[in-house]
């Protein structure tokens, strides 16, 4: 399992996960969801509830996000 830090104050940002490469995320405060898009290789994306400890899977890799201020 990989872990990424999501900054609550940035509605758009990028992060890098060693096993997947670069991804971009966008927070939608009105729907309390976060959209995560893999930018390396074949693009893949998912939208999940915006909560600390949220889990998602991209290319078979389970990723958990932690919220930071």
Phi and psi in radians as a Rosetta constraint file:
Dihedral C 1 N 2 CA 2 C 2 CIRCULARHARMONIC -1.740 0.35
Dihedral N 2 CA 2 C 2 N 3 CIRCULARHARMONIC 2.715 0.35
Dihedral C 2 N 3 CA 3 C 3 CIRCULARHARMONIC -2.274 0.35
Dihedral N 3 CA 3 C 3 N 4 CIRCULARHARMONIC 2.334 0.35
Dihedral C 3 N 4 CA 4 C 4 CIRCULARHARMONIC -2.188 0.35
Dihedral N 4 CA 4 C 4 N 5 CIRCULARHARMONIC 2.664 0.35
Dihedral C 4 N 5 CA 5 C 5 CIRCULARHARMONIC -1.725 0.35
Dihedral N 5 CA 5 C 5 N 6 CIRCULARHARMONIC 2.259 0.35
Dihedral C 5 N 6 CA 6 C 6 CIRCULARHARMONIC -1.939 0.35
Dihedral N 6 CA 6 C 6 N 7 CIRCULARHARMONIC 2.147 0.35
Dihedral C 6 N 7 CA 7 C 7 CIRCULARHARMONIC -1.451 0.35
Dihedral N 7 CA 7 C 7 N 8 CIRCULARHARMONIC 2.022 0.35
Dihedral C 7 N 8 CA 8 C 8 CIRCULARHARMONIC -1.090 0.35
Dihedral N 8 CA 8 C 8 N 9 CIRCULARHARMONIC -0.466 0.35
Dihedral C 8 N 9 CA 9 C 9 CIRCULARHARMONIC -1.460 0.35
Dihedral N 9 CA 9 C 9 N 10 CIRCULARHARMONIC -0.187 0.35
Dihedral C 9 N 10 CA 10 C 10 CIRCULARHARMONIC -1.841 0.35
Dihedral N 10 CA 10 C 10 N 11 CIRCULARHARMONIC 2.023 0.35
Dihedral C 10 N 11 CA 11 C 11 CIRCULARHARMONIC -1.323 0.35
Dihedral N 11 CA 11 C 11 N 12 CIRCULARHARMONIC -0.316 0.35
Dihedral C 11 N 12 CA 12 C 12 CIRCULARHARMONIC -2.424 0.35
Dihedral N 12 CA 12 C 12 N 13 CIRCULARHARMONIC 2.378 0.35
Dihedral C 12 N 13 CA 13 C 13 CIRCULARHARMONIC -2.886 0.35
Dihedral N 13 CA 13 C 13 N 14 CIRCULARHARMONIC 3.080 0.35
Dihedral C 13 N 14 CA 14 C 14 CIRCULARHARMONIC -2.194 0.35
Dihedral N 14 CA 14 C 14 N 15 CIRCULARHARMONIC 2.824 0.35
Dihedral C 14 N 15 CA 15 C 15 CIRCULARHARMONIC -2.633 0.35
Dihedral N 15 CA 15 C 15 N 16 CIRCULARHARMONIC 2.845 0.35
Dihedral C 15 N 16 CA 16 C 16 CIRCULARHARMONIC -2.174 0.35
Dihedral N 16 CA 16 C 16 N 17 CIRCULARHARMONIC 2.282 0.35
Dihedral C 16 N 17 CA 17 C 17 CIRCULARHARMONIC -1.979 0.35
Dihedral N 17 CA 17 C 17 N 18 CIRCULARHARMONIC 2.139 0.35
Dihedral C 17 N 18 CA 18 C 18 CIRCULARHARMONIC -0.884 0.35
Dihedral N 18 CA 18 C 18 N 19 CIRCULARHARMONIC -0.725 0.35
Dihedral C 18 N 19 CA 19 C 19 CIRCULARHARMONIC -1.419 0.35
Dihedral N 19 CA 19 C 19 N 20 CIRCULARHARMONIC -0.250 0.35
Dihedral C 19 N 20 CA 20 C 20 CIRCULARHARMONIC -2.044 0.35
Dihedral N 20 CA 20 C 20 N 21 CIRCULARHARMONIC -0.501 0.35
Dihedral C 20 N 21 CA 21 C 21 CIRCULARHARMONIC 1.759 0.35
Dihedral N 21 CA 21 C 21 N 22 CIRCULARHARMONIC -2.685 0.35
Dihedral C 21 N 22 CA 22 C 22 CIRCULARHARMONIC -1.449 0.35
Dihedral N 22 CA 22 C 22 N 23 CIRCULARHARMONIC 2.468 0.35
Dihedral C 22 N 23 CA 23 C 23 CIRCULARHARMONIC -2.376 0.35
Dihedral N 23 CA 23 C 23 N 24 CIRCULARHARMONIC 2.754 0.35
Dihedral C 23 N 24 CA 24 C 24 CIRCULARHARMONIC -2.067 0.35
Dihedral N 24 CA 24 C 24 N 25 CIRCULARHARMONIC 2.575 0.35
Dihedral C 24 N 25 CA 25 C 25 CIRCULARHARMONIC -2.316 0.35
Dihedral N 25 CA 25 C 25 N 26 CIRCULARHARMONIC 2.687 0.35
Dihedral C 25 N 26 CA 26 C 26 CIRCULARHARMONIC -2.401 0.35
Dihedral N 26 CA 26 C 26 N 27 CIRCULARHARMONIC 2.231 0.35
Dihedral C 26 N 27 CA 27 C 27 CIRCULARHARMONIC -1.662 0.35
Dihedral N 27 CA 27 C 27 N 28 CIRCULARHARMONIC 2.313 0.35
Dihedral C 27 N 28 CA 28 C 28 CIRCULARHARMONIC -1.952 0.35
Dihedral N 28 CA 28 C 28 N 29 CIRCULARHARMONIC 1.605 0.35
Dihedral C 28 N 29 CA 29 C 29 CIRCULARHARMONIC -1.069 0.35
Dihedral N 29 CA 29 C 29 N 30 CIRCULARHARMONIC -0.578 0.35
Dihedral C 29 N 30 CA 30 C 30 CIRCULARHARMONIC -1.169 0.35
Dihedral N 30 CA 30 C 30 N 31 CIRCULARHARMONIC -0.555 0.35
Dihedral C 30 N 31 CA 31 C 31 CIRCULARHARMONIC -1.848 0.35
Dihedral N 31 CA 31 C 31 N 32 CIRCULARHARMONIC -0.022 0.35
Dihedral C 31 N 32 CA 32 C 32 CIRCULARHARMONIC 0.964 0.35
Dihedral N 32 CA 32 C 32 N 33 CIRCULARHARMONIC 0.764 0.35
Dihedral C 32 N 33 CA 33 C 33 CIRCULARHARMONIC -2.228 0.35
Dihedral N 33 CA 33 C 33 N 34 CIRCULARHARMONIC 2.812 0.35
Dihedral C 33 N 34 CA 34 C 34 CIRCULARHARMONIC -2.264 0.35
Dihedral N 34 CA 34 C 34 N 35 CIRCULARHARMONIC 2.316 0.35
Dihedral C 34 N 35 CA 35 C 35 CIRCULARHARMONIC -1.793 0.35
Dihedral N 35 CA 35 C 35 N 36 CIRCULARHARMONIC 2.232 0.35
Dihedral C 35 N 36 CA 36 C 36 CIRCULARHARMONIC -2.085 0.35
Dihedral N 36 CA 36 C 36 N 37 CIRCULARHARMONIC 2.231 0.35
Dihedral C 36 N 37 CA 37 C 37 CIRCULARHARMONIC -2.196 0.35
Dihedral N 37 CA 37 C 37 N 38 CIRCULARHARMONIC 2.180 0.35
Dihedral C 37 N 38 CA 38 C 38 CIRCULARHARMONIC -1.370 0.35
Dihedral N 38 CA 38 C 38 N 39 CIRCULARHARMONIC 2.230 0.35
Dihedral C 38 N 39 CA 39 C 39 CIRCULARHARMONIC -1.777 0.35
Dihedral N 39 CA 39 C 39 N 40 CIRCULARHARMONIC -0.298 0.35
Dihedral C 39 N 40 CA 40 C 40 CIRCULARHARMONIC -1.589 0.35
Dihedral N 40 CA 40 C 40 N 41 CIRCULARHARMONIC 2.319 0.35
Dihedral C 40 N 41 CA 41 C 41 CIRCULARHARMONIC 1.222 0.35
Dihedral N 41 CA 41 C 41 N 42 CIRCULARHARMONIC -2.501 0.35
Dihedral C 41 N 42 CA 42 C 42 CIRCULARHARMONIC -1.195 0.35
Dihedral N 42 CA 42 C 42 N 43 CIRCULARHARMONIC 2.176 0.35
Dihedral C 42 N 43 CA 43 C 43 CIRCULARHARMONIC -1.197 0.35
Dihedral N 43 CA 43 C 43 N 44 CIRCULARHARMONIC 2.453 0.35
Dihedral C 43 N 44 CA 44 C 44 CIRCULARHARMONIC -2.557 0.35
Dihedral N 44 CA 44 C 44 N 45 CIRCULARHARMONIC 2.550 0.35
Dihedral C 44 N 45 CA 45 C 45 CIRCULARHARMONIC -2.548 0.35
Dihedral N 45 CA 45 C 45 N 46 CIRCULARHARMONIC 2.849 0.35
Dihedral C 45 N 46 CA 46 C 46 CIRCULARHARMONIC -2.654 0.35
Dihedral N 46 CA 46 C 46 N 47 CIRCULARHARMONIC 2.737 0.35
Dihedral C 46 N 47 CA 47 C 47 CIRCULARHARMONIC -2.155 0.35
Dihedral N 47 CA 47 C 47 N 48 CIRCULARHARMONIC 2.233 0.35
Dihedral C 47 N 48 CA 48 C 48 CIRCULARHARMONIC -2.325 0.35
Dihedral N 48 CA 48 C 48 N 49 CIRCULARHARMONIC 2.793 0.35
Dihedral C 48 N 49 CA 49 C 49 CIRCULARHARMONIC -1.038 0.35
Dihedral N 49 CA 49 C 49 N 50 CIRCULARHARMONIC 2.480 0.35
Dihedral C 49 N 50 CA 50 C 50 CIRCULARHARMONIC -1.537 0.35
Dihedral N 50 CA 50 C 50 N 51 CIRCULARHARMONIC 1.558 0.35
Dihedral C 50 N 51 CA 51 C 51 CIRCULARHARMONIC -2.575 0.35
Dihedral N 51 CA 51 C 51 N 52 CIRCULARHARMONIC 2.620 0.35
Dihedral C 51 N 52 CA 52 C 52 CIRCULARHARMONIC -1.066 0.35
Dihedral N 52 CA 52 C 52 N 53 CIRCULARHARMONIC 2.337 0.35
Dihedral C 52 N 53 CA 53 C 53 CIRCULARHARMONIC 1.480 0.35
Dihedral N 53 CA 53 C 53 N 54 CIRCULARHARMONIC 0.169 0.35
Dihedral C 53 N 54 CA 54 C 54 CIRCULARHARMONIC -1.055 0.35
Dihedral N 54 CA 54 C 54 N 55 CIRCULARHARMONIC 2.537 0.35
Dihedral C 54 N 55 CA 55 C 55 CIRCULARHARMONIC -2.028 0.35
Dihedral N 55 CA 55 C 55 N 56 CIRCULARHARMONIC 2.541 0.35
Dihedral C 55 N 56 CA 56 C 56 CIRCULARHARMONIC -2.630 0.35
Dihedral N 56 CA 56 C 56 N 57 CIRCULARHARMONIC 2.876 0.35
Dihedral C 56 N 57 CA 57 C 57 CIRCULARHARMONIC -2.228 0.35
Dihedral N 57 CA 57 C 57 N 58 CIRCULARHARMONIC 2.238 0.35
Dihedral C 57 N 58 CA 58 C 58 CIRCULARHARMONIC -2.249 0.35
Dihedral N 58 CA 58 C 58 N 59 CIRCULARHARMONIC 2.261 0.35
Dihedral C 58 N 59 CA 59 C 59 CIRCULARHARMONIC 0.885 0.35
Dihedral N 59 CA 59 C 59 N 60 CIRCULARHARMONIC 0.644 0.35
Dihedral C 59 N 60 CA 60 C 60 CIRCULARHARMONIC 1.362 0.35
Dihedral N 60 CA 60 C 60 N 61 CIRCULARHARMONIC 0.074 0.35
Dihedral C 60 N 61 CA 61 C 61 CIRCULARHARMONIC -1.792 0.35
Dihedral N 61 CA 61 C 61 N 62 CIRCULARHARMONIC 2.174 0.35
Dihedral C 61 N 62 CA 62 C 62 CIRCULARHARMONIC -1.415 0.35
Dihedral N 62 CA 62 C 62 N 63 CIRCULARHARMONIC 2.263 0.35
Dihedral C 62 N 63 CA 63 C 63 CIRCULARHARMONIC -2.211 0.35
Dihedral N 63 CA 63 C 63 N 64 CIRCULARHARMONIC 2.364 0.35
Dihedral C 63 N 64 CA 64 C 64 CIRCULARHARMONIC -2.008 0.35
Dihedral N 64 CA 64 C 64 N 65 CIRCULARHARMONIC 2.421 0.35
Dihedral C 64 N 65 CA 65 C 65 CIRCULARHARMONIC -1.936 0.35
Dihedral N 65 CA 65 C 65 N 66 CIRCULARHARMONIC 2.519 0.35
Dihedral C 65 N 66 CA 66 C 66 CIRCULARHARMONIC -2.006 0.35
Dihedral N 66 CA 66 C 66 N 67 CIRCULARHARMONIC 2.359 0.35
Dihedral C 66 N 67 CA 67 C 67 CIRCULARHARMONIC -1.495 0.35
Dihedral N 67 CA 67 C 67 N 68 CIRCULARHARMONIC 2.347 0.35
Dihedral C 67 N 68 CA 68 C 68 CIRCULARHARMONIC -2.195 0.35
Dihedral N 68 CA 68 C 68 N 69 CIRCULARHARMONIC 2.724 0.35
